[in-house]
Amino acid sequence: MLHKEKPDYNRNQYGFYTLDQIVPDEHFLRQVEAVIDFDFIYDLVEDTYSSDNGRPSLDPVMLVKIPLIQCFYGIRSMRQTIKDIEVNTAYRWFLGLTLDNKVPHFTTYGKNYSRRFQEKGLIESIFTHILGLCINTGLIDPMEIFIDGTHIKAAANNRKFINREVEKQAKFMSEQLEIEINRDREKHGKKPLGPVAKKISTTDPESGWFHKGDHKEVFAYSAQVACDKYGWALAYSVEAGNIHDSQAFPALFAKLEPLKPQFIIADSGYNIPSIAKFLIDKEITPVLPYTRPRGKKDLLRPKEFIYDEHFECVICPEHQALTYRTTTREGYREYKSDPAICANCPLLSVCTTSKNRQKVVTRHIWKDYLEQCEDIRHQRGMKELYQHRKETIERLFGTAKEYHNLRYTREKGKSKMEDKVGLTLACLNLKKRVKRMVGEPFYFVQMRWFKHGNRHFYLKTLKKTNTKSMFVFNLRQGNRFPCLFWLLLLFKPAK
């Protein structure tokens, strides 16, 4: 039987119900409110408000929840976010607004951010707080940490730039490298780095000119992010788009070091001698990929020239010695052949194309550390561990770009970009926490590091939370401890 609604009649009906009754019980924002208490924000911003002077302010928790809504649902701008809040009852419920309350103007958050929150690092504190909650509940395993970088297109016109000479940024561990070079060259000092012309955007000067492969050349920012094997974001840093991953590594690792990781898994952008030496000296195992040797096509490969550590020379395929000549500013030792011998060599045509018929082979003074990384790469389990990148850090980037507007930014300036990245990663961690913990009350095991023989696992106390399952058993290699697992299942804490 055909039924026709009466829209005009229905739109003018009155109802007696609360806003809490309208929002479904299983709504995502209800779940967020259930797993985190936002009152900690008051302590973070208390000193930016006057206690006895001026008009009552807008609730700072509400000002933080507004960009959270924008990030959760991938809304493109703050203006559009405010328009959606005006008509969305679930958003109003999350912010603590009634249907009669006026939603703040879209510029209100920006003004409060620039005047109160920007210099305090509020977003980073929120990210750290959420991360701390995940660590305390044993959801994070910091033993294996995956790091990578991604580029975020800046809100800058590619045609509006100026060429300016800037001081070249020092490479990672440049001071230690200079000491090693000076030792290697004895009395020869390292010359200062000369100025280099770079493109500076007139729209967003803190962004960097970026191009990679066949990608379009754009002004962009580089976000360096670390996560564990379960995909929880652990730390982040932001640099200009023209800063290489290896140069951005120190700022990221400074935030990871307190977690005491045992493995750092990274792509070829971090496969350089300084990072290999740095991690190995700290007794952290670097898991890095194979990098194809660079060189001209149809010439002998570098691996065909053997380094002789005892005689400090390089042996060519024709068993001739290339002797040490100098050490460059970049830390590479140069070994050169005798042109008189090379002139009569049968392999000359596939060895070098130099006009003086002299072969030059370079070897970094920290090459031994890269060789250690190559040995690690061939150890059992390392290949499988590296392949987890696509399930962890790469998936995290994909989710952030597809669903949370991290593919490009409307913000200008490095400080605002750091807050955008931090807020996005905080939202991703919060979403994962909601999925793990929403539901009926249950007991979970709060974890702590322990070592049993050569095996590592967690164990702490039983606590109560709002989730369905009765236990979350997160022992590392938990299947190796079946007795302990069943003892925990049989144990029922007193109410």
C-alpha positions as CSV (number, residue, x, y, z in Angstrom):
1,M,0.0,0.0,0.0
2,L,1.4,3.3,-1.1
3,H,2.0,5.7,1.8
4,K,2.8,9.4,1.5
5,E,4.4,11.4,4.3
6,K,3.2,14.9,5.2
7,P,6.5,16.8,5.4
8,D,5.0,20.2,6.2
9,Y,2.9,18.8,8.9
10,N,5.8,16.8,10.4
11,R,8.1,19.8,10.4
12,N,5.8,21.7,12.7
13,Q,5.3,19.1,15.3
14,Y,6.5,19.6,18.9
15,G,8.3,17.0,21.0
16,F,9.3,16.7,24.6
17,Y,12.8,15.0,24.7
18,T,16.3,15.8,25.8
19,L,19.3,16.2,23.5
20,D,20.8,13.1,25.2
21,Q,17.8,11.1,23.9
22,I,18.3,12.2,20.3
23,V,21.9,11.1,20.0
24,P,22.1,7.3,19.5
25,D,23.8,5.3,22.2
26,E,26.3,3.8,19.8
27,H,27.4,7.1,18.2
28,F,31.1,7.6,17.9
29,L,31.3,10.8,19.8
30,R,29.5,9.2,22.8
31,Q,32.2,6.5,22.7
32,V,34.9,9.2,22.7
33,E,33.3,10.9,25.7
34,A,33.2,7.5,27.5
35,V,36.9,6.7,27.1
36,I,38.6,10.0,27.9
37,D,38.0,12.8,30.4
38,F,38.7,16.1,28.8
39,D,39.0,18.0,32.1
40,F,42.8,17.7,32.0
41,I,42.6,20.6,29.4
42,Y,41.6,23.0,32.2
43,D,44.9,22.4,33.9
44,L,46.8,23.0,30.7
45,V,45.3,26.4,29.9
46,E,44.5,27.7,33.4
47,D,47.4,30.2,33.5
48,T,46.2,31.8,30.2
49,Y,42.9,33.0,31.8
50,S,42.3,35.5,34.5
51,S,40.6,34.2,37.6
52,D,38.9,37.4,38.7
53,N,38.9,39.8,35.8
54,G,37.0,40.2,32.5
55,R,33.9,38.5,31.1
56,P,33.3,34.8,31.3
57,S,35.2,33.0,28.5
58,L,34.1,30.3,26.2
59,D,34.8,26.9,27.7
60,P,38.4,25.9,26.7
61,V,37.3,22.2,26.5
62,M,34.7,23.2,23.9
63,L,37.3,25.2,21.9
64,V,39.5,22.0,21.8
65,K,36.6,19.7,20.9
66,I,35.7,21.8,17.8
67,P,38.9,21.1,15.9
68,L,38.6,17.5,17.1
69,I,35.3,17.2,15.4
70,Q,36.8,18.7,12.3
71,C,39.6,16.1,12.4
72,F,37.4,13.1,13.2
73,Y,35.1,13.7,10.2
74,G,37.6,15.2,7.8
75,I,35.8,18.5,7.4
76,R,37.8,20.8,5.1
77,S,37.7,24.0,7.0
78,M,36.8,25.6,10.4
79,R,34.0,27.7,8.7
80,Q,32.4,24.5,7.4
81,T,32.8,22.8,10.8
82,I,30.9,25.5,12.5
83,K,28.1,25.3,9.9
84,D,27.9,21.5,10.5
85,I,27.8,22.0,14.3
86,E,24.8,24.3,14.0
87,V,22.6,21.6,12.5
88,N,24.2,18.4,13.9
89,T,22.7,17.4,17.3
90,A,25.5,14.8,18.0
91,Y,28.1,17.6,17.6
92,R,26.1,19.8,19.9
93,W,25.9,17.0,22.5
94,F,29.7,16.4,22.3
95,L,30.3,20.2,22.8
96,G,27.8,20.4,25.7
97,L,25.6,22.9,23.8
98,T,21.8,22.9,23.8
99,L,19.7,23.5,20.7
100,D,19.2,27.1,21.9
101,N,22.9,27.8,22.5
102,K,24.6,29.9,19.9
103,V,27.6,28.2,18.2
104,P,30.9,30.2,18.4
105,H,31.9,32.1,15.3
106,F,34.4,30.3,13.1
107,T,37.1,32.9,13.9
108,T,36.8,32.4,17.6
109,Y,39.0,29.3,17.6
110,G,41.7,31.0,15.5
111,K,41.9,34.0,17.8
112,N,42.0,31.9,21.0
113,Y,44.7,29.7,19.3
114,S,46.9,32.6,18.4
115,R,46.5,34.5,21.7
116,R,46.4,31.7,24.2
117,F,47.3,28.2,22.9
118,Q,50.0,28.6,20.2
119,E,52.9,29.4,22.5
120,K,51.9,26.8,25.1
121,G,52.1,23.8,22.9
122,L,48.6,22.8,23.8
123,I,48.1,20.3,21.0
124,E,51.3,18.5,21.7
125,S,50.3,18.3,25.4
126,I,46.9,16.8,24.3
127,F,48.7,14.3,22.0
128,T,51.1,13.3,24.9
129,H,48.2,12.9,27.3
130,I,46.3,10.6,25.0
131,L,49.5,8.6,24.3
132,G,50.1,8.3,28.0
133,L,46.6,6.8,28.5
134,C,47.4,4.2,25.9
135,I,50.7,3.4,27.4
136,N,49.2,3.0,30.9
137,T,46.6,0.6,29.7
138,G,49.3,-1.6,27.9
139,L,48.0,-1.0,24.4
140,I,51.4,0.1,23.1
141,D,54.6,-2.0,22.6
142,P,57.6,0.3,22.1
143,M,60.1,-2.5,21.4
144,E,59.7,-2.2,17.6
145,I,59.2,1.3,16.3
146,F,58.5,2.2,12.6
147,I,59.4,5.6,11.4
148,D,58.8,7.4,8.1
149,G,58.2,10.8,6.6
150,T,55.4,12.1,4.3
151,H,55.0,15.4,2.5
152,I,52.0,17.6,3.0
153,K,51.2,20.2,0.3
154,A,51.4,23.7,1.7
155,A,48.9,26.5,1.1
156,A,51.4,28.4,-1.1
157,N,51.4,29.5,-4.7
158,N,54.0,27.6,-6.7
159,R,54.7,30.7,-8.9
160,K,55.2,33.1,-6.1
161,F,58.7,32.7,-4.8
162,I,62.1,34.4,-4.6
163,N,65.6,32.9,-4.9
164,R,67.6,33.6,-1.8
165,E,71.0,32.4,-0.6
166,V,70.7,30.5,2.7
167,E,73.1,28.7,4.9
168,K,73.2,25.0,4.2
169,Q,71.6,23.0,7.0
170,A,74.2,20.8,8.8
171,K,73.8,17.1,8.3
172,F,72.9,14.7,11.1
173,M,75.9,14.2,13.5
174,S,78.0,16.7,11.5
175,E,80.1,17.6,14.6
176,Q,81.0,14.0,15.2
177,L,81.6,13.5,11.5
178,E,83.9,16.5,11.5
179,I,85.9,15.1,14.4
180,E,86.4,11.8,12.5
181,I,87.4,13.6,9.4
182,N,89.9,15.7,11.2
183,R,91.4,12.6,12.7
184,D,91.5,11.0,9.3
185,R,93.1,14.0,7.6
186,E,95.3,14.7,10.6
187,K,95.9,18.4,10.4
188,H,93.5,19.2,7.6
189,G,90.4,21.1,8.9
190,K,86.9,21.1,7.5
191,K,86.0,24.2,5.4
192,P,82.7,26.0,6.3
193,L,79.7,25.1,4.2
194,G,79.1,27.7,1.5
195,P,75.8,29.4,0.7
196,V,73.2,27.7,-1.5
197,A,70.5,29.4,-3.5
198,K,67.0,28.1,-2.6
199,K,63.4,28.9,-3.5
200,I,61.6,30.7,-0.7
201,S,57.8,31.0,-0.9
202,T,56.5,34.5,-0.5
203,T,53.1,33.1,0.7
204,D,54.5,30.6,3.3
205,P,58.3,31.1,3.8
206,E,58.6,28.3,6.3
207,S,57.5,25.7,3.7
208,G,60.1,24.1,1.4
209,W,60.3,23.4,-2.4
210,F,59.7,19.7,-2.9
211,H,59.9,17.4,-5.8
212,K,60.4,13.7,-5.9
213,G,60.5,11.5,-9.0
214,D,57.6,12.3,-11.4
215,H,55.7,14.2,-8.7
216,K,54.7,17.8,-9.4
217,E,57.0,20.3,-7.8
218,V,55.2,22.1,-5.0
219,F,55.9,23.9,-1.7
220,A,55.3,21.4,1.1
221,Y,56.0,20.4,4.7
222,S,57.6,17.1,5.7
223,A,56.0,15.3,8.6
224,Q,58.2,12.7,10.4
225,V,56.1,10.1,12.4
226,A,56.9,7.1,14.5
227,C,54.5,4.3,15.4
228,D,54.6,0.9,17.1
229,K,53.8,-2.5,15.5
230,Y,50.1,-2.0,16.3
231,G,49.9,1.4,14.5
232,W,49.8,3.7,17.5
233,A,51.4,7.0,16.8
234,L,54.2,7.6,19.2
235,A,55.9,10.8,18.2
236,Y,56.1,13.3,15.3
237,S,58.1,16.3,14.0
238,V,57.6,18.8,11.2
239,E,60.2,20.3,8.9
240,A,60.2,22.2,5.6
241,G,59.5,20.0,2.5
242,N,63.1,20.4,1.2
243,I,64.6,18.8,4.3
244,H,65.7,15.2,3.8
245,D,64.3,12.5,6.1
246,S,67.8,11.8,7.4
247,Q,68.2,15.5,8.5
248,A,64.8,15.5,10.2
249,F,65.6,12.2,12.1
250,P,67.3,13.8,15.3
251,A,64.2,15.8,16.3
252,L,62.0,12.7,16.0
253,F,64.4,10.4,17.8
254,A,64.7,12.8,20.7
255,K,61.0,12.1,21.5
256,L,61.4,8.4,21.0
257,E,64.5,7.8,23.2
258,P,62.6,7.8,26.5
259,L,60.6,4.8,25.2
260,K,63.8,2.8,24.9
261,P,63.1,1.0,21.6
262,Q,65.1,-2.1,20.7
263,F,64.4,-2.0,16.9
264,I,64.1,1.1,14.6
265,I,62.5,0.1,11.3
266,A,62.9,2.7,8.5
267,D,63.0,3.0,4.7
268,S,66.0,3.9,2.5
269,G,65.8,7.6,3.3
270,Y,67.3,6.8,6.7
271,N,69.9,4.4,5.4
272,I,72.9,6.6,5.8
273,P,76.2,6.1,7.8
274,S,75.5,8.7,10.5
275,I,72.1,7.2,11.4
276,A,73.5,3.7,11.4
277,K,76.4,4.7,13.7
278,F,74.1,6.7,16.0
279,L,71.6,3.8,16.5
280,I,74.3,1.1,16.8
281,D,76.2,3.1,19.4
282,K,73.0,3.4,21.4
283,E,72.5,-0.4,21.2
284,I,69.4,-0.1,19.1
285,T,69.1,-2.4,16.1
286,P,68.4,-0.6,12.8
287,V,66.3,-2.5,10.3
288,L,67.0,-0.8,7.0
289,P,66.3,-2.0,3.4
290,Y,68.7,-2.9,0.6
291,T,69.7,0.1,-1.4
292,R,70.8,-0.4,-5.0
293,P,74.4,0.9,-5.6
294,R,74.5,4.1,-7.7
295,G,76.8,4.4,-10.7
296,K,76.9,4.7,-14.4
297,K,75.3,2.0,-16.5
298,D,77.5,-0.7,-18.1
299,L,80.4,0.0,-15.7
300,L,81.8,-2.2,-13.0
301,R,79.8,-2.2,-9.8
302,P,81.2,-0.9,-6.5
303,K,81.0,-4.3,-4.8
304,E,83.6,-5.6,-7.4
305,F,86.2,-3.4,-5.7
306,I,87.4,-4.9,-2.4
307,Y,88.5,-2.8,0.5
308,D,91.7,-3.9,2.3
309,E,91.6,-2.6,5.8
310,H,95.1,-3.8,6.7
311,F,96.9,-2.0,3.8
312,E,94.3,0.8,3.7
313,C,93.7,0.4,0.0
314,V,91.1,-0.8,-2.5
315,I,91.7,-3.8,-4.8
316,C,90.2,-3.7,-8.3
317,P,89.1,-6.8,-10.3
318,E,92.5,-6.9,-12.0
319,H,94.2,-7.1,-8.6
320,Q,95.7,-3.6,-8.7
321,A,95.7,-1.4,-5.6
322,L,93.9,1.9,-5.5
323,T,95.8,3.9,-2.8
324,Y,94.4,6.4,-0.3
325,R,94.7,10.1,-1.4
326,T,92.4,12.3,0.8
327,T,89.2,12.5,2.9
328,T,86.5,14.9,1.7
329,R,84.5,17.3,3.7
330,E,81.5,14.9,3.5
331,G,83.5,12.1,5.2
332,Y,84.4,10.0,2.2
333,R,87.9,8.6,1.7
334,E,89.1,8.7,-1.9
335,Y,91.2,5.9,-3.4
336,K,92.8,6.5,-6.8
337,S,94.5,4.1,-9.2
338,D,97.7,4.6,-11.2
339,P,96.8,5.9,-14.7
340,A,99.9,4.3,-16.2
341,I,98.6,0.9,-15.1
342,C,95.0,1.6,-16.1
343,A,96.0,2.6,-19.6
344,N,96.8,-1.0,-20.5
345,C,94.0,-2.6,-18.4
346,P,91.6,-4.9,-20.5
347,L,88.7,-3.7,-18.3
348,L,89.3,0.0,-18.8
349,S,86.2,0.5,-21.0
350,V,83.9,-0.9,-18.3
351,C,85.8,0.5,-15.3
352,T,86.0,4.3,-15.8
353,T,85.1,7.0,-18.4
354,S,87.6,9.6,-17.0
355,K,89.8,11.3,-19.5
356,N,93.0,10.8,-17.5
357,R,92.2,7.0,-17.3
358,Q,92.2,7.0,-13.5
359,K,89.6,5.1,-11.4
360,V,88.4,6.9,-8.2
361,V,86.6,4.8,-5.5
362,T,85.1,6.5,-2.4
363,R,84.3,4.9,1.0
364,H,82.7,6.6,3.9
365,I,84.6,6.6,7.2
366,W,81.5,5.1,8.9
367,K,80.9,2.5,6.1
368,D,81.5,-0.3,8.7
369,Y,78.2,0.6,10.4
370,L,76.3,0.3,7.1
371,E,77.9,-3.1,6.6
372,Q,76.6,-4.1,10.1
373,C,73.1,-3.0,9.0
374,E,73.5,-5.1,5.9
375,D,74.4,-8.1,8.2
376,I,71.3,-7.4,10.3
377,R,69.1,-7.3,7.2
378,H,70.1,-10.9,6.5
379,Q,69.3,-12.2,10.0
380,R,66.2,-14.4,10.5
381,G,63.0,-12.4,10.9
382,M,64.3,-9.1,9.8
383,K,62.8,-9.2,6.3
384,E,59.4,-10.0,7.8
385,L,59.8,-7.2,10.4
386,Y,60.6,-4.7,7.7
387,Q,57.6,-5.8,5.6
388,H,55.3,-4.7,8.5
389,R,55.9,-1.1,7.5
390,K,53.0,-1.3,5.0
391,E,50.7,-2.5,7.8
392,T,51.8,0.1,10.3
393,I,53.3,3.5,9.4
394,E,52.2,3.4,5.8
395,R,48.7,2.5,6.7
396,L,48.7,5.3,9.3
397,F,49.7,7.8,6.6
398,G,47.1,6.5,4.2
399,T,44.3,6.8,6.8
400,A,45.4,10.3,7.8
401,K,45.5,11.5,4.2
402,E,42.3,9.9,3.0
403,Y,40.0,10.5,5.9
404,H,41.5,13.3,8.0
405,N,42.7,16.0,5.5
406,L,46.4,15.5,5.9
407,R,47.1,15.4,2.2
408,Y,47.3,19.2,2.1
409,T,47.0,22.0,4.6
410,R,45.3,25.3,4.8
411,E,47.5,26.4,7.6
412,K,50.6,28.7,7.1
413,G,53.7,28.4,9.2
414,K,55.6,25.6,10.8
415,S,54.0,26.0,14.3
416,K,50.5,25.6,12.9
417,M,51.5,22.7,10.9
418,E,53.0,21.0,13.9
419,D,49.6,21.4,15.7
420,K,47.7,20.1,12.7
421,V,49.9,16.9,12.5
422,G,49.7,16.5,16.3
423,L,45.9,16.9,16.4
424,T,45.5,14.4,13.5
425,L,47.7,11.8,15.2
426,A,45.9,12.3,18.5
427,C,42.6,11.7,16.8
428,L,43.9,8.5,15.2
429,N,45.1,7.2,18.6
430,L,41.8,8.2,20.1
431,K,39.8,6.3,17.5
432,K,41.9,3.2,18.1
433,R,41.4,3.5,21.8
434,V,37.7,3.9,21.4
435,K,37.5,0.7,19.3
436,R,39.5,-1.2,21.9
437,M,37.8,0.0,25.0
438,V,34.1,0.9,24.4
439,G,31.4,-1.4,25.8
440,E,30.6,-3.0,29.1
441,P,33.0,-2.8,32.1
442,F,35.8,-5.4,32.1
443,Y,39.2,-5.8,33.7
444,F,42.4,-5.4,31.8
445,V,46.1,-6.1,32.6
446,Q,48.1,-2.9,32.8
447,M,51.6,-3.7,31.4
448,R,55.2,-3.1,32.4
449,W,58.4,-4.4,30.9
450,F,59.8,-7.7,32.3
451,K,62.5,-10.0,31.0
452,H,62.5,-13.8,31.2
453,G,65.6,-15.3,29.7
454,N,65.8,-13.8,26.3
455,R,62.1,-13.1,26.0
456,H,60.4,-9.8,26.8
457,F,56.9,-9.3,28.1
458,Y,54.6,-7.0,30.1
459,L,52.7,-7.5,33.3
460,K,51.3,-5.2,36.0
461,T,48.0,-4.8,37.9
462,L,44.3,-5.4,37.1
463,K,42.2,-2.4,36.6
464,K,38.6,-1.7,35.7
465,T,37.5,0.1,32.5
466,N,34.6,0.4,30.1
467,T,35.0,-2.5,27.6
468,K,33.2,-5.7,26.7
469,S,35.9,-8.4,27.1
470,M,36.9,-9.4,30.6
471,F,40.6,-9.4,29.9
472,V,43.0,-7.8,27.5
473,F,46.1,-10.0,27.6
474,N,48.9,-8.2,25.8
475,L,52.0,-10.2,26.7
476,R,54.6,-10.1,24.0
477,Q,54.8,-13.6,22.6
478,G,51.9,-14.4,24.9
479,N,51.4,-17.8,23.3
480,R,54.7,-18.8,24.9
481,F,53.2,-18.4,28.4
482,P,49.9,-20.4,28.3
483,C,50.0,-21.2,32.0
484,L,50.2,-17.6,33.0
485,F,47.4,-16.8,30.6
486,W,45.0,-19.3,32.1
487,L,45.9,-18.2,35.6
488,L,44.8,-14.7,34.8
489,L,41.6,-15.9,33.2
490,L,40.7,-17.9,36.3
491,F,41.5,-14.9,38.6
492,K,38.5,-12.7,39.4
493,P,39.3,-9.5,41.3
494,A,37.1,-8.4,44.2
495,K,34.5,-5.8,43.4
